[in-house]
Amino acid sequence: MTIRRLGRSSTGNGSDRGRPRTLADLASGAAADVVGLDPAAPADVATRLRHLGFRAGIRVAKLRTAPLGDPALYRLLGYDTCLRCHEAAYIEIAERS
């Protein structure tokens, strides 16, 4: 029997090469720039995320995560919003140091 741990590595050790970083991968307290939305995102979800301000070039910070890991609180454009992990996974990011 093989046991595999679920989750995403945030260490960048190469285990997820070829997959763009997403907002769901961002560590609490870190900030990044939105690169775009995943083309596989459902149209209604992508539209709602754009209306919330998740557009290319926008700076977003992950403030904290709920005790059980979902949802997470993000700050962008001067306001705070919560997203579930499956929604945040549609937002592609590029971290800045």
PyMOL CGO cylinders between C-alpha atoms (Angstrom):
from pymol import cmd
from pymol.cgo import CYLINDER

trace = [
    CYLINDER, 0.00, 0.00, 0.00, 1.31, 3.42, -0.93, 0.3, 1, 1, 1, 1, 1, 1,
    CYLINDER, 1.31, 3.42, -0.93, 0.45, 6.49, 1.08, 0.3, 1, 1, 1, 1, 1, 1,
    CYLINDER, 0.45, 6.49, 1.08, 0.83, 9.80, -0.64, 0.3, 1, 1, 1, 1, 1, 1,
    CYLINDER, 0.83, 9.80, -0.64, 0.66, 13.12, 1.11, 0.3, 1, 1, 1, 1, 1, 1,
    CYLINDER, 0.66, 13.12, 1.11, -1.75, 15.54, -0.52, 0.3, 1, 1, 1, 1, 1, 1,
    CYLINDER, -1.75, 15.54, -0.52, -0.97, 19.21, -0.83, 0.3, 1, 1, 1, 1, 1, 1,
    CYLINDER, -0.97, 19.21, -0.83, 1.33, 21.51, -2.67, 0.3, 1, 1, 1, 1, 1, 1,
    CYLINDER, 1.33, 21.51, -2.67, 4.95, 22.13, -2.03, 0.3, 1, 1, 1, 1, 1, 1,
    CYLINDER, 4.95, 22.13, -2.03, 5.80, 25.77, -1.47, 0.3, 1, 1, 1, 1, 1, 1,
    CYLINDER, 5.80, 25.77, -1.47, 9.55, 25.12, -1.34, 0.3, 1, 1, 1, 1, 1, 1,
    CYLINDER, 9.55, 25.12, -1.34, 10.04, 25.23, -5.09, 0.3, 1, 1, 1, 1, 1, 1,
    CYLINDER, 10.04, 25.23, -5.09, 12.15, 22.06, -5.05, 0.3, 1, 1, 1, 1, 1, 1,
    CYLINDER, 12.15, 22.06, -5.05, 11.26, 21.26, -8.64, 0.3, 1, 1, 1, 1, 1, 1,
    CYLINDER, 11.26, 21.26, -8.64, 8.55, 18.73, -7.85, 0.3, 1, 1, 1, 1, 1, 1,
    CYLINDER, 8.55, 18.73, -7.85, 5.95, 20.89, -9.56, 0.3, 1, 1, 1, 1, 1, 1,
    CYLINDER, 5.95, 20.89, -9.56, 7.87, 22.08, -12.61, 0.3, 1, 1, 1, 1, 1, 1,
    CYLINDER, 7.87, 22.08, -12.61, 5.72, 23.06, -15.54, 0.3, 1, 1, 1, 1, 1, 1,
    CYLINDER, 5.72, 23.06, -15.54, 2.81, 24.03, -13.31, 0.3, 1, 1, 1, 1, 1, 1,
    CYLINDER, 2.81, 24.03, -13.31, 2.41, 27.76, -12.73, 0.3, 1, 1, 1, 1, 1, 1,
    CYLINDER, 2.41, 27.76, -12.73, 2.33, 29.00, -9.14, 0.3, 1, 1, 1, 1, 1, 1,
    CYLINDER, 2.33, 29.00, -9.14, -1.15, 29.87, -7.95, 0.3, 1, 1, 1, 1, 1, 1,
    CYLINDER, -1.15, 29.87, -7.95, -2.58, 31.98, -5.18, 0.3, 1, 1, 1, 1, 1, 1,
    CYLINDER, -2.58, 31.98, -5.18, -3.42, 28.77, -3.31, 0.3, 1, 1, 1, 1, 1, 1,
    CYLINDER, -3.42, 28.77, -3.31, 0.35, 28.03, -3.13, 0.3, 1, 1, 1, 1, 1, 1,
    CYLINDER, 0.35, 28.03, -3.13, 1.17, 31.36, -1.47, 0.3, 1, 1, 1, 1, 1, 1,
    CYLINDER, 1.17, 31.36, -1.47, 2.32, 31.19, 2.16, 0.3, 1, 1, 1, 1, 1, 1,
    CYLINDER, 2.32, 31.19, 2.16, 0.60, 33.25, 4.84, 0.3, 1, 1, 1, 1, 1, 1,
    CYLINDER, 0.60, 33.25, 4.84, 2.24, 36.67, 5.14, 0.3, 1, 1, 1, 1, 1, 1,
    CYLINDER, 2.24, 36.67, 5.14, 3.67, 36.53, 1.60, 0.3, 1, 1, 1, 1, 1, 1,
    CYLINDER, 3.67, 36.53, 1.60, 2.76, 38.76, -1.34, 0.3, 1, 1, 1, 1, 1, 1,
    CYLINDER, 2.76, 38.76, -1.34, 2.77, 38.24, -5.10, 0.3, 1, 1, 1, 1, 1, 1,
    CYLINDER, 2.77, 38.24, -5.10, 1.64, 39.77, -8.37, 0.3, 1, 1, 1, 1, 1, 1,
    CYLINDER, 1.64, 39.77, -8.37, -1.27, 38.30, -10.29, 0.3, 1, 1, 1, 1, 1, 1,
    CYLINDER, -1.27, 38.30, -10.29, -0.15, 37.03, -13.70, 0.3, 1, 1, 1, 1, 1, 1,
    CYLINDER, -0.15, 37.03, -13.70, -3.57, 35.95, -14.94, 0.3, 1, 1, 1, 1, 1, 1,
    CYLINDER, -3.57, 35.95, -14.94, -6.38, 33.46, -14.55, 0.3, 1, 1, 1, 1, 1, 1,
    CYLINDER, -6.38, 33.46, -14.55, -6.22, 29.79, -15.47, 0.3, 1, 1, 1, 1, 1, 1,
    CYLINDER, -6.22, 29.79, -15.47, -7.93, 29.28, -18.85, 0.3, 1, 1, 1, 1, 1, 1,
    CYLINDER, -7.93, 29.28, -18.85, -9.56, 26.14, -17.39, 0.3, 1, 1, 1, 1, 1, 1,
    CYLINDER, -9.56, 26.14, -17.39, -11.48, 28.24, -14.85, 0.3, 1, 1, 1, 1, 1, 1,
    CYLINDER, -11.48, 28.24, -14.85, -15.26, 28.15, -15.31, 0.3, 1, 1, 1, 1, 1, 1,
    CYLINDER, -15.26, 28.15, -15.31, -16.50, 31.32, -17.01, 0.3, 1, 1, 1, 1, 1, 1,
    CYLINDER, -16.50, 31.32, -17.01, -18.65, 32.43, -14.08, 0.3, 1, 1, 1, 1, 1, 1,
    CYLINDER, -18.65, 32.43, -14.08, -15.80, 31.96, -11.60, 0.3, 1, 1, 1, 1, 1, 1,
    CYLINDER, -15.80, 31.96, -11.60, -13.29, 33.79, -13.83, 0.3, 1, 1, 1, 1, 1, 1,
    CYLINDER, -13.29, 33.79, -13.83, -15.72, 36.69, -14.27, 0.3, 1, 1, 1, 1, 1, 1,
    CYLINDER, -15.72, 36.69, -14.27, -16.32, 36.94, -10.52, 0.3, 1, 1, 1, 1, 1, 1,
    CYLINDER, -16.32, 36.94, -10.52, -12.58, 36.87, -9.77, 0.3, 1, 1, 1, 1, 1, 1,
    CYLINDER, -12.58, 36.87, -9.77, -11.98, 39.67, -12.31, 0.3, 1, 1, 1, 1, 1, 1,
    CYLINDER, -11.98, 39.67, -12.31, -14.82, 41.70, -10.74, 0.3, 1, 1, 1, 1, 1, 1,
    CYLINDER, -14.82, 41.70, -10.74, -13.14, 41.26, -7.35, 0.3, 1, 1, 1, 1, 1, 1,
    CYLINDER, -13.14, 41.26, -7.35, -9.95, 42.76, -8.82, 0.3, 1, 1, 1, 1, 1, 1,
    CYLINDER, -9.95, 42.76, -8.82, -7.82, 39.69, -9.55, 0.3, 1, 1, 1, 1, 1, 1,
    CYLINDER, -7.82, 39.69, -9.55, -6.30, 40.97, -12.80, 0.3, 1, 1, 1, 1, 1, 1,
    CYLINDER, -6.30, 40.97, -12.80, -2.78, 40.82, -14.23, 0.3, 1, 1, 1, 1, 1, 1,
    CYLINDER, -2.78, 40.82, -14.23, -0.36, 43.15, -12.46, 0.3, 1, 1, 1, 1, 1, 1,
    CYLINDER, -0.36, 43.15, -12.46, -2.36, 43.50, -9.23, 0.3, 1, 1, 1, 1, 1, 1,
    CYLINDER, -2.36, 43.50, -9.23, -0.43, 42.98, -5.99, 0.3, 1, 1, 1, 1, 1, 1,
    CYLINDER, -0.43, 42.98, -5.99, -2.08, 40.54, -3.57, 0.3, 1, 1, 1, 1, 1, 1,
    CYLINDER, -2.08, 40.54, -3.57, -1.03, 39.42, -0.09, 0.3, 1, 1, 1, 1, 1, 1,
    CYLINDER, -1.03, 39.42, -0.09, -2.17, 36.35, 1.81, 0.3, 1, 1, 1, 1, 1, 1,
    CYLINDER, -2.17, 36.35, 1.81, -2.94, 37.55, 5.32, 0.3, 1, 1, 1, 1, 1, 1,
    CYLINDER, -2.94, 37.55, 5.32, -3.93, 34.31, 7.02, 0.3, 1, 1, 1, 1, 1, 1,
    CYLINDER, -3.93, 34.31, 7.02, -5.60, 30.96, 6.63, 0.3, 1, 1, 1, 1, 1, 1,
    CYLINDER, -5.60, 30.96, 6.63, -8.53, 29.58, 8.61, 0.3, 1, 1, 1, 1, 1, 1,
    CYLINDER, -8.53, 29.58, 8.61, -7.65, 27.02, 11.30, 0.3, 1, 1, 1, 1, 1, 1,
    CYLINDER, -7.65, 27.02, 11.30, -8.69, 24.07, 9.13, 0.3, 1, 1, 1, 1, 1, 1,
    CYLINDER, -8.69, 24.07, 9.13, -6.86, 25.47, 6.08, 0.3, 1, 1, 1, 1, 1, 1,
    CYLINDER, -6.86, 25.47, 6.08, -9.79, 26.81, 4.07, 0.3, 1, 1, 1, 1, 1, 1,
    CYLINDER, -9.79, 26.81, 4.07, -10.71, 29.61, 3.31, 0.3, 1, 1, 1, 1, 1, 1,
    CYLINDER, -10.71, 29.61, 3.31, -7.83, 32.08, 3.27, 0.3, 1, 1, 1, 1, 1, 1,
    CYLINDER, -7.83, 32.08, 3.27, -7.90, 35.86, 3.68, 0.3, 1, 1, 1, 1, 1, 1,
    CYLINDER, -7.90, 35.86, 3.68, -6.25, 37.99, 0.96, 0.3, 1, 1, 1, 1, 1, 1,
    CYLINDER, -6.25, 37.99, 0.96, -5.64, 41.73, 0.65, 0.3, 1, 1, 1, 1, 1, 1,
    CYLINDER, -5.64, 41.73, 0.65, -5.71, 43.50, -2.71, 0.3, 1, 1, 1, 1, 1, 1,
    CYLINDER, -5.71, 43.50, -2.71, -6.65, 46.96, -3.95, 0.3, 1, 1, 1, 1, 1, 1,
    CYLINDER, -6.65, 46.96, -3.95, -7.11, 48.22, -0.37, 0.3, 1, 1, 1, 1, 1, 1,
    CYLINDER, -7.11, 48.22, -0.37, -9.65, 45.64, 0.76, 0.3, 1, 1, 1, 1, 1, 1,
    CYLINDER, -9.65, 45.64, 0.76, -9.68, 42.13, 2.24, 0.3, 1, 1, 1, 1, 1, 1,
    CYLINDER, -9.68, 42.13, 2.24, -11.49, 39.14, 0.76, 0.3, 1, 1, 1, 1, 1, 1,
    CYLINDER, -11.49, 39.14, 0.76, -11.73, 35.42, 1.48, 0.3, 1, 1, 1, 1, 1, 1,
    CYLINDER, -11.73, 35.42, 1.48, -11.32, 32.73, -1.16, 0.3, 1, 1, 1, 1, 1, 1,
    CYLINDER, -11.32, 32.73, -1.16, -11.58, 28.97, -0.93, 0.3, 1, 1, 1, 1, 1, 1,
    CYLINDER, -11.58, 28.97, -0.93, -8.50, 27.03, -2.04, 0.3, 1, 1, 1, 1, 1, 1,
    CYLINDER, -8.50, 27.03, -2.04, -10.20, 25.73, -5.19, 0.3, 1, 1, 1, 1, 1, 1,
    CYLINDER, -10.20, 25.73, -5.19, -10.99, 29.34, -6.22, 0.3, 1, 1, 1, 1, 1, 1,
    CYLINDER, -10.99, 29.34, -6.22, -7.49, 30.62, -5.40, 0.3, 1, 1, 1, 1, 1, 1,
    CYLINDER, -7.49, 30.62, -5.40, -6.02, 27.81, -7.51, 0.3, 1, 1, 1, 1, 1, 1,
    CYLINDER, -6.02, 27.81, -7.51, -7.42, 29.51, -10.65, 0.3, 1, 1, 1, 1, 1, 1,
    CYLINDER, -7.42, 29.51, -10.65, -5.28, 32.65, -10.04, 0.3, 1, 1, 1, 1, 1, 1,
    CYLINDER, -5.28, 32.65, -10.04, -1.74, 32.41, -11.41, 0.3, 1, 1, 1, 1, 1, 1,
    CYLINDER, -1.74, 32.41, -11.41, 0.92, 34.45, -9.59, 0.3, 1, 1, 1, 1, 1, 1,
    CYLINDER, 0.92, 34.45, -9.59, 4.56, 35.52, -9.72, 0.3, 1, 1, 1, 1, 1, 1,
    CYLINDER, 4.56, 35.52, -9.72, 6.20, 36.12, -6.35, 0.3, 1, 1, 1, 1, 1, 1,
    CYLINDER, 6.20, 36.12, -6.35, 8.39, 39.16, -5.77, 0.3, 1, 1, 1, 1, 1, 1,
    CYLINDER, 8.39, 39.16, -5.77, 11.12, 39.31, -3.19, 0.3, 1, 1, 1, 1, 1, 1,
]
cmd.load_cgo(trace, "trace")
